[in-house]
Amino acid sequence: MDKLKQYLNTRPQDELHPSEIANLLKDLNEKYFDEAVQSIPKELIADVALELPDRYFGDVVENFTPQEIAESLSEMESDDQTDFIQELEEHDDSKAKQVFEQLDKEDQQDILQLKQYEEDEAGAYMQVEVYAAKLDQKVEDVIKEFAELKRKDELENINYLFVTDEEGHLRYGVGLDDLILFDFKKTLRENIQENPEKFRPVIGHDYDDIREIVQKFQEYDLNSMPIVDTYGKLLGRITSDDIYDIINEHATDQMYNLAGVNDEAEEDVDLIKAGKARAIWLGINLLTAIAASLVIGLFENTLQTYVALAVLMPIVASMGGNAGTQSLTVVVRQLALGDIAKHDAWRTIKKEVILSLGNGLLFALVMGIIAWVWFDKAMLGIVIALSMIINLLSAGFFGSMVPLLLKKLNIDPAIGSTVILTTVTDVVGFFSFLGLATLILL
């Protein structure tokens, strides 16, 4: 509590940062939270609420009136306003309506415009606050207007000037470093005509998949991207800070999906909801474990004859599982980053199979010698060596093939991949090991 007070009292109002306040709030004991929230400057309420993890959102908004929240919300960009209203609707729909009604008409229209887009569409992430100059404006007039808007704090993160025709169709994009080199007495059109191709912007459409937008940002190293409608009219822009958030969210989703848990459920304070989401995947894992046990049951007599097989059996499955997870993780991540093209699947599978086979041969030799020395039986070493080669080979193949197949079926490659892979490596590992032992040792 003291750290928060010190931060708020020693920093000028315009240097207070919502993320720093959020970090200080998270460190507080719960009994001091409400008191601490009340000390936040009113204009930063909405910003801080969005910076905090979802479980704190309700605690923040319940400490303020709809009028106070609306005043804070009016200071935010349109995309953040929309995020806040949507989160407030999930928490308290009645209060969300009261806050929305307190906003001015322009903010309401912006929020309604952005809410029409689906979560995976570029339009849902754009800011409609954008400054665009007309082709026939003089550069000196544009700079004066630009500077005036900036002084009034009506524009943020500006490093790019969008240039439209009289009907609002986006024509060009000019970086500020290029703009200051223009002839100020000439129009934008006259300056741009000297090298028009240099000022062709990388654009996105409002209904584009947001993942395609992310790839363009990474490919062209963009700071912002103009978003246009079907007819080429400028609607808004997406900035790099939004892209960082999207990348972080997608990476988190993948980590959760690979572990068989649900992102939304884990953020929810409802333990039953989170437990239910986990239980579904644990139930599927149980079924796959039973399938592996049934394979072991087929070789009951072999296990009774050679007790050493029961000692060595987990090693085969564990090595196969780890090798498969390595291939799976690499391929899922490369798919997310767009590093694997549609025609590139075979190259990816071949690479993972070769790597797994190489490791399989290496550790087959090592484990074969260990098993031979450990149990003083050379043929047992050969059995586990052959089984390890087979299992690691299949792990590399299925670890790369499963996410590629899911991607082709338009399913998130991270969802279910681990369960499928674990089943394959366990079944193949146990069957190959015990099957070879039955053929060679009995």
C-alpha positions in Angstrom: 0.0 0.0 0.0 2.8 2.3 0.9 4.6 1.7 -2.4 1.5 2.6 -4.4 1.0 5.8 -2.4 4.6 6.7 -2.9 4.4 6.1 -6.6 1.2 8.1 -7.0 2.5 11.0 -4.8 5.9 11.3 -6.3 5.1 11.1 -10.0 3.6 14.0 -12.1 0.1 13.2 -13.2 1.1 12.9 -16.9 3.8 10.3 -16.0 1.6 7.8 -14.2 1.5 4.6 -16.1 -1.4 2.1 -15.8 0.7 -1.0 -16.0 3.0 0.1 -13.1 -0.1 0.9 -11.0 -1.5 -2.5 -11.9 1.7 -4.3 -10.9 1.7 -2.5 -7.5 -2.0 -3.4 -7.0 -1.3 -7.1 -7.7 1.3 -7.2 -4.9 -1.2 -5.9 -2.3 -3.0 -8.0 0.4 -6.6 -8.5 -0.6 -7.9 -6.5 2.5 -6.1 -3.4 1.2 -7.2 -3.7 -2.4 -10.4 -1.7 -2.3 -8.8 1.2 -0.4 -5.8 1.2 -2.9 -8.1 1.2 -5.9 -9.9 4.2 -4.6 -6.6 6.2 -4.7 -6.1 5.6 -8.4 -6.6 8.8 -10.4 -10.1 8.7 -11.9 -9.0 9.2 -15.5 -6.9 6.0 -15.2 -9.6 3.7 -13.8 -10.4 1.9 -17.1 -6.7 1.7 -18.2 -5.7 0.0 -14.9 -8.7 -2.4 -15.0 -7.6 -3.6 -18.4 -4.0 -4.0 -17.3 -4.9 -6.2 -14.4 -5.6 -9.9 -14.8 -9.3 -10.6 -15.5 -10.0 -11.8 -12.0 -9.4 -8.3 -10.6 -11.6 -6.6 -13.2 -14.8 -6.9 -11.1 -13.1 -5.7 -7.9 -12.0 -2.5 -9.7 -15.2 -1.5 -11.5 -17.3 -2.2 -8.4 -15.5 0.6 -6.6 -16.6 3.3 -9.0 -19.9 4.7 -10.3 -20.9 4.4 -14.0 -20.3 8.1 -14.4 -16.7 7.8 -13.0 -16.0 4.8 -15.2 -17.5 6.6 -18.3 -15.3 9.6 -17.7 -12.2 7.4 -17.5 -13.3 5.5 -20.6 -13.7 8.6 -22.7 -9.9 9.1 -22.3 -9.1 5.8 -24.1 -8.7 4.8 -27.7 -11.7 3.3 -29.4 -10.3 -0.3 -29.5 -9.6 -0.2 -25.7 -13.0 1.3 -25.1 -14.6 -1.6 -26.9 -12.5 -4.2 -25.0 -13.5 -2.6 -21.7 -17.2 -2.4 -22.5 -17.2 -6.1 -23.7 -15.4 -7.2 -20.5 -17.8 -5.2 -18.4 -20.8 -6.7 -20.2 -19.5 -10.2 -19.2 -19.1 -9.1 -15.5 -22.2 -6.9 -15.1 -24.4 -6.2 -18.2 -26.6 -3.7 -16.4 -23.6 -1.6 -15.3 -22.1 -1.8 -18.8 -25.3 -0.3 -20.3 -25.2 2.5 -17.7 -21.6 3.3 -18.6 -22.3 3.1 -22.3 -25.2 5.6 -21.9 -22.9 8.0 -20.2 -20.5 8.2 -23.1 -20.8 10.8 -25.8 -22.5 9.9 -29.1 -19.2 9.6 -31.0 -17.7 7.2 -28.6 -20.9 5.1 -28.6 -20.8 4.9 -32.4 -17.1 3.9 -32.4 -17.8 1.1 -29.9 -20.9 -0.2 -31.8 -18.8 -0.2 -35.0 -16.0 -2.3 -33.6 -18.4 -4.7 -31.7 -19.8 -5.8 -35.1 -16.6 -7.7 -35.9 -15.8 -11.2 -34.8 -13.0 -11.8 -32.4 -10.7 -13.2 -35.2 -11.3 -10.3 -37.6 -8.9 -7.4 -38.0 -11.7 -4.8 -37.6 -12.1 -5.9 -33.9 -8.6 -4.7 -33.2 -8.4 -1.4 -35.0 -8.5 2.2 -33.7 -10.9 4.4 -35.6 -9.0 7.5 -34.4 -6.8 8.1 -37.3 -5.5 11.3 -39.0 -5.7 11.3 -42.8 -4.6 14.1 -45.1 -6.0 14.7 -48.6 -3.8 14.4 -51.6 -4.2 18.0 -52.6 -3.4 19.5 -49.2 -0.1 21.5 -48.9 2.5 19.8 -46.7 2.8 22.9 -44.5 -0.9 22.8 -43.8 -0.8 19.1 -43.0 2.1 19.5 -40.5 0.3 22.4 -38.8 -2.9 20.4 -38.4 -0.9 17.4 -37.3 0.9 19.4 -34.6 -2.3 21.0 -33.4 -4.0 17.6 -32.9 -0.9 16.3 -31.1 -0.8 19.3 -28.8 -4.4 18.6 -27.9 -3.5 15.0 -27.1 -6.0 13.8 -29.7 -3.5 11.5 -31.4 -1.2 8.9 -29.9 1.6 6.7 -31.4 1.8 8.7 -34.6 4.6 7.9 -37.0 2.8 7.5 -40.2 0.6 9.8 -42.3 -2.3 8.2 -44.3 -3.2 10.0 -47.5 -6.6 9.7 -49.0 -8.5 11.0 -52.0 -11.6 13.3 -51.6 -13.9 10.3 -51.2 -11.8 8.8 -48.3 -10.1 6.0 -50.3 -6.6 5.3 -49.0 -4.0 6.1 -51.6 -0.7 6.4 -49.9 1.2 6.2 -46.6 4.0 8.6 -45.7 6.4 8.1 -42.7 7.0 11.2 -40.7 10.7 10.9 -41.5 9.8 11.2 -45.2 7.2 13.9 -44.6 9.8 16.3 -43.1 11.9 16.0 -46.3 9.0 17.0 -48.6 8.8 20.5 -50.1 6.5 22.2 -47.7 5.1 24.6 -50.3 3.9 21.7 -52.6 0.9 19.5 -52.1 1.2 15.9 -51.0 0.3 14.8 -54.5 3.2 16.8 -56.0 5.7 15.4 -53.6 4.5 11.8 -53.8 4.5 11.8 -57.6 8.3 12.0 -57.6 8.4 8.4 -56.4 4.8 7.0 -55.9 5.8 3.4 -55.4 7.8 4.2 -52.3 4.6 5.4 -50.6 2.3 2.4 -51.4 1.1 1.3 -48.0 0.8 -2.3 -46.7 -2.9 -2.5 -45.9 -5.3 -4.8 -44.2 -9.0 -5.2 -44.7 -11.5 -5.1 -41.8 -12.7 -8.7 -42.3 -9.2 -10.1 -42.7 -8.1 -12.9 -40.3 -6.1 -11.2 -37.5 -3.4 -13.9 -37.9 -2.8 -12.7 -41.4 -2.4 -9.1 -40.1 0.1 -10.3 -37.5 2.1 -12.0 -40.2 2.2 -8.8 -42.2 3.4 -6.8 -39.2 6.2 -9.3 -38.7 7.1 -9.6 -42.4 7.2 -5.9 -43.1 8.4 -4.8 -39.6 5.5 -2.4 -39.3 4.6 0.1 -36.6 1.0 0.6 -37.7 -1.2 -0.6 -40.5 -4.2 1.1 -42.2 -7.4 -0.9 -42.2 -9.8 -0.3 -45.1 -13.2 -1.7 -46.2 -14.0 -3.6 -49.3 -14.0 -0.5 -51.4 -10.7 0.8 -50.1 -12.0 3.5 -47.7 -9.9 4.1 -44.7 -11.6 2.9 -41.5 -8.8 3.0 -38.9 -5.5 1.5 -38.0 -3.9 -1.3 -36.0 -0.8 -0.4 -34.1 2.2 -2.5 -33.0 1.1 -2.5 -29.3 -2.1 -4.3 -30.3 -0.1 -6.8 -32.3 2.2 -7.6 -29.3 -0.9 -8.3 -27.2 -2.3 -10.6 -29.9 1.0 -12.5 -30.2 1.1 -12.9 -26.4 -2.5 -14.1 -26.3 -1.9 -16.7 -29.1 1.2 -17.9 -27.4 -0.6 -18.3 -24.1 -3.5 -20.2 -25.9 -1.0 -22.6 -27.4 0.7 -23.3 -24.2 -2.6 -24.0 -22.5 -3.9 -26.1 -25.4 -0.7 -28.2 -25.5 -1.2 -28.9 -21.8 -4.9 -29.7 -22.2 -6.3 -26.7 -20.3 -8.5 -23.9 -21.3 -7.3 -20.3 -21.2 -10.6 -18.7 -20.3 -11.4 -21.3 -17.7 -8.0 -20.8 -16.0 -8.5 -17.0 -15.8 -12.0 -17.5 -14.2 -12.2 -17.5 -10.4 -14.9 -20.3 -10.6 -12.9 -23.4 -9.6 -15.7 -25.7 -10.8 -15.4 -24.3 -14.3 -11.7 -24.6 -14.4 -11.8 -28.1 -12.9 -14.4 -29.2 -15.4 -12.3 -28.0 -18.3 -9.3 -29.9 -17.0 -11.3 -33.0 -16.2 -12.4 -33.3 -19.9 -8.8 -33.7 -21.1 -7.9 -35.9 -18.1 -10.8 -38.2 -19.0 -9.5 -38.5 -22.6 -6.0 -39.1 -21.2 -7.4 -41.9 -19.0 -8.9 -43.6 -22.0 -5.6 -43.5 -23.9 -3.8 -44.8 -20.8 -6.3 -47.7 -20.7 -5.5 -48.4 -24.4 -1.8 -48.5 -23.6 -2.5 -50.9 -20.6 -4.5 -53.2 -22.9 -1.5 -53.5 -25.2 0.6 -54.4 -22.1 -2.0 -57.0 -21.2 -1.5 -58.8 -24.5 2.0 -59.7 -23.4 1.2 -60.8 -19.8 3.0 -64.1 -20.2 6.1 -62.4 -21.6 6.3 -60.0 -18.7 5.9 -62.9 -16.2 8.8 -64.7 -17.8 11.1 -61.8 -18.0 10.6 -59.4 -15.0 13.4 -57.2 -16.4 11.0 -56.1 -19.2 8.8 -54.4 -16.6 11.8 -52.5 -15.3 12.9 -51.3 -18.8 9.4 -50.7 -20.3 8.9 -47.2 -18.9 12.2 -46.1 -20.5 11.0 -46.9 -24.0 7.7 -45.0 -23.5 9.4 -42.0 -21.8 12.0 -41.5 -24.5 9.4 -41.8 -27.3 7.1 -39.3 -25.5 9.9 -36.8 -25.0 11.1 -37.1 -28.6 7.6 -36.7 -29.9 7.0 -33.6 -27.7 10.1 -32.0 -29.1 8.9 -32.5 -32.7 5.3 -31.5 -31.8 6.4 -28.3 -30.0 8.7 -27.2 -32.9 6.0 -27.8 -35.6 3.2 -26.1 -33.6 5.3 -23.0 -33.0 6.5 -22.8 -36.6 2.9 -23.1 -37.8 1.8 -20.3 -35.5 4.6 -18.1 -36.8 3.8 -18.9 -40.4 7.2 -20.5 -41.0 5.7 -23.6 -42.7 4.2 -23.0 -46.1 1.4 -25.2 -47.4 3.7 -27.1 -49.8 6.3 -27.4 -47.0 4.7 -30.2 -45.0 6.9 -33.1 -46.4 10.1 -31.2 -45.8 9.1 -30.6 -42.2 8.1 -34.3 -41.6 11.3 -35.5 -43.2 13.4 -33.2 -41.0 11.8 -34.4 -37.8 11.9 -38.0 -38.8 15.7 -37.8 -39.6 16.4 -36.0 -36.3 14.4 -38.6 -34.3 16.0 -41.5 -36.2 19.4 -40.1 -35.5 18.7 -39.7 -31.7 17.0 -43.1 -31.8 20.2 -44.8 -33.1 22.3 -43.0 -30.6 20.3 -43.8 -27.5 19.4 -47.3 -28.7 23.2 -48.0 -28.6 23.5 -46.5 -25.2 20.5 -48.2 -23.7 21.2 -51.5 -25.4 24.7 -51.6 -23.7 23.2 -50.5 -20.3 20.5 -53.3 -20.5 23.1 -55.9 -21.5 25.4 -55.0 -18.6 22.5 -54.5 -16.1 20.8 -57.8 -16.7 23.7 -59.7 -18.2 21.7 -60.7 -21.3 22.9 -59.4 -24.7 19.6 -60.2 -26.5 17.7 -58.0 -24.0 19.9 -55.1 -25.0 19.1 -55.8 -28.7 15.3 -55.9 -27.9 15.3 -52.5 -26.2 17.6 -51.0 -28.8 15.4 -52.0 -31.7 12.3 -50.9 -29.8 13.8 -47.5 -29.0 14.6 -46.9 -32.7 11.1 -47.8 -33.7 9.5 -45.7 -31.1 11.6 -42.6 -31.6 11.1 -42.9 -35.4 7.3 -43.0 -34.9 7.5 -40.1 -32.4 9.2 -37.9 -34.9 6.8 -38.8 -37.6 3.6 -38.4 -35.6 4.9 -35.4 -33.7 5.2 -33.5 -36.9 2.4 -35.1 -38.9 -0.4 -34.7 -36.3 -0.3 -30.8 -36.0 0.1 -30.5 -39.8 -2.9 -32.7 -40.3 -5.0 -30.7 -37.8 -3.9 -27.4 -39.5 -5.1 -28.8 -42.8 -8.5 -29.6 -41.2 -8.6 -26.0 -39.9 -8.3 -27.1 -36.3 -5.9 -25.4 -33.9 -2.8 -27.6 -34.1 -2.2 -27.3 -30.4 -5.6 -28.7 -29.4 -5.5 -32.5 -28.9 -2.0 -33.0 -30.4 -0.5 -34.0 -27.1 -3.2 -36.5 -26.3 -2.9 -38.1 -29.8 0.9 -38.2 -29.6 1.0 -39.7 -26.1 -1.3 -42.5 -27.2 0.8 -43.2 -30.3 4.2 -43.2 -28.5 2.9 -45.3 -25.5 1.1 -47.9 -27.8 4.0 -48.1 -30.3 6.6 -48.2 -27.5 5.0 -50.9 -25.5 3.9 -53.0 -28.5 7.3 -52.9 -30.2 9.2 -53.6 -27.0 7.1 -56.4 -25.7 6.4 -57.8 -29.2 10.1 -57.9 -30.0 10.8 -59.5 -26.6 8.2 -62.2 -27.3 9.7 -62.9 -30.7 13.4 -62.8 -29.7 13.5 -63.9 -26.0 10.9 -66.6 -25.8 
